[in-house]
């Protein structure tokens, strides 16, 4: 059994310039822990694979393609590959793909 603790993982360098920590990394899947402070956001981007976001804290207006939905903590957002994703409000999310 392997236990991975968020605070023990290094912050990854990404184009988003936010706190991203790799929690799980294997050929078929990855899990990233992303923390957004108030005013921070992910840059608009297209995902090359299916992803999901699990909202751990806070709420955010999440835009995928032309659709924007307010999402609160303890919610899972599924996004199909090639979708355009934006998280414009500070919150803590787990991003896995």
C-alpha positions, 0 to 999 in steps of 0.5 A, a space after each residue: 500500500 502506498 500513501 501519498 500526502 498532498 503537502 509532501 508533494 512538490 508543486 508542479 510547474 504548469 502554464 497555469 502558475 497555480 499550486 498543482 501537485 501530482 498525487 498519482 501518475 501511471 500509464 493509464 491515469 494521473 491524479 493532480 491536486 490543484 489549489 486555487 487561491 481567491 483571484 487565481 484560475 486555470 487558464 482556458 485550455 483544451 483537454 486531450 483526454 477525459 478528466 474529472 474535477 472533484 471540488 473539495 472546498 468552496 464554489 466556482 463557476 466552471 465553464 466547459 465549452 459554451 456552458 457555465 455552471 456554478 459548482 459547490 464543494 463535494 461535487 464531481 465535474 466530468 469533462 470529455 476530451 477536447 473540451 475547453 475548461 475554465 475555473 475562474 474563481 479561487 477554490 480547491 479542486 482535485 484534477 485527475 485524468 
